[in-house]
């Protein structure tokens, strides 16, 4: 009998890849969506009798996930991927912090009360819960899977960027506190903490308009004029397909139990992205400025670009990760094809 997995926020960029991988491994997948319309749309895209969905309009409402687990007692693995992402949020606490923190608590409470067959919960967090944040002077600090971003709740209220980092920090800490509480639940947990995520959408039809924030920065190069400056976006990267594979490892590997997996496969500066796109897409050379190609390996200035040792993660994962060049080429190819 096929195992059953639950994926919250199943229509998200990362979650779609997770669902597709689970279906390819013969899982029964129950995904939570925010509306019936979204559920029907993605059910058609996945086109699998093994995929079904439940509507959870607001994950922050107490009991939001209770009915889902009552209705699907066979669920044995849970991927909590649902997360708000509004870096320019005007109300940081209401739009970023509370939804993710309360949503995380709600799904764990629902699993404890009604998900009696759940054995592993995989939480999607972020390297923003591991590394430095803009405005804080510890970018050169060496961090690893045991590190935490030094951010207070009050500091997280300052702006959308710090609010996003704070939402990841405090939601993940709440999850670990729940998992290690004196009323220890019947399941264990693993957390996936990716850096900036590039790579194609799971479905080409979604690439025309529905680009996540990181991929949107790559798309910005495709809209440049010869006299435009490069986008200032830089940092560390991982490919969405590797992030999805890491979630599966986090769910299935005994070594991943109670671990944080920090996903990173190198860094990038604007010149590096421009060089890759110009090399592989000759038609774009007319619009993307040449810049200074020799500076493609310039030191990173972004405070998320401190020193990272994720060797423990790579050992647990045990697979070769997609290069920056391949990730960018696949991303740009899909975007261009979707707009033909």
Buried (B, 14 or more C-beta within 10 A) or exposed (E): EEBBBBBBBBBBBBBBBBBBBBBEEEBBBBBBBBEEEBBEBBBEBBEBEBBBBBBBEEBBEEEBBBBBBEEBEBBBBBBBBBBBBBEEBEEBBEBBBBBBBBBBBBBBBBBBBBBEBBBBBBBBBBBBBBBBBEEBEEBEBEBBBEBEBEBEEEBBBBBBBBBBBBBBBBBBBBBBEBBEEEEEBEBBBBBBBBBBBBBBBBBEEBBEEBBBBBBEBBBBBBEBEEEEEBBEBBBBBBBBBBBBBBBBBBBBBEBBEEBBBBBBBEBBBBBBBBBBBBEBBEEBEEBBBEBEEEEBEBEBEBBBBBEBBBEBBBEBBEEEBBBBEBBBBBBBBBBBEBEE
